[in-house]
Amino acid sequence: MSIYEYDEARHIRQTKEEGREEGRLSAIADAIQICADLGASRENTISQIVLKYGLPQEKVEEMVGECWK
């Protein structure tokens, strides 16, 4: 990339978007851990996360598998 191609506004937007996504995933991981700590079932946790955050069920199942102890 040359100096003439650099778009500062675009870079800032991309950085903010990445930060939002990282924060969102962290919040979801925290919610999954809270459900696990409270003894909620995996199935109920998955369905609640899907409803609340609008993520595909496969993605949530993957996240629950990573976070659930």
LINNORJO-V523795 format. One record per backbone hydrogen bond with DSSP energy under -0.5 kcal/mol. NH is the residue of the N-H (numbers start at 1). CO is the residue of the C=O. E is the energy in kcal/mol with one decimal. If there is no record, write none. Layout:
((NH | CO | E) (NH | CO | E))
This chain:
((5 | 2 | -1.3) (6 | 2 | -0.7) (8 | 6 | -0.6) (11 | 7 | -2.4) (12 | 8 | -2.5) (13 | 9 | -2.2) (14 | 10 | -2.5) (15 | 11 | -2.3) (16 | 12 | -2.5) (17 | 13 | -2.5) (18 | 14 | -2.4) (19 | 15 | -2.1) (20 | 16 | -2.5) (21 | 17 | -2.4) (22 | 18 | -2.3) (23 | 19 | -2.3) (24 | 20 | -2.6) (25 | 21 | -2.5) (26 | 22 | -1.9) (27 | 23 | -2.2) (28 | 24 | -2.1) (29 | 25 | -2.3) (30 | 26 | -2.2) (31 | 27 | -2.3) (32 | 28 | -2.5) (33 | 29 | -2.2) (34 | 30 | -2.3) (35 | 31 | -2.3) (36 | 32 | -2.3) (37 | 33 | -2.6) (38 | 34 | -2.1) (39 | 36 | -1.0) (40 | 35 | -2.5) (45 | 41 | -2.3) (46 | 42 | -2.7) (47 | 43 | -2.4) (48 | 44 | -2.4) (49 | 45 | -2.4) (50 | 46 | -2.5) (51 | 47 | -2.2) (52 | 48 | -2.7) (53 | 49 | -2.7) (54 | 50 | -1.7) (60 | 56 | -2.0) (61 | 57 | -2.8) (62 | 58 | -1.9) (63 | 59 | -2.2) (64 | 60 | -3.1) (65 | 61 | -2.2) (66 | 62 | -1.5) (67 | 63 | -2.2) (68 | 64 | -3.1))
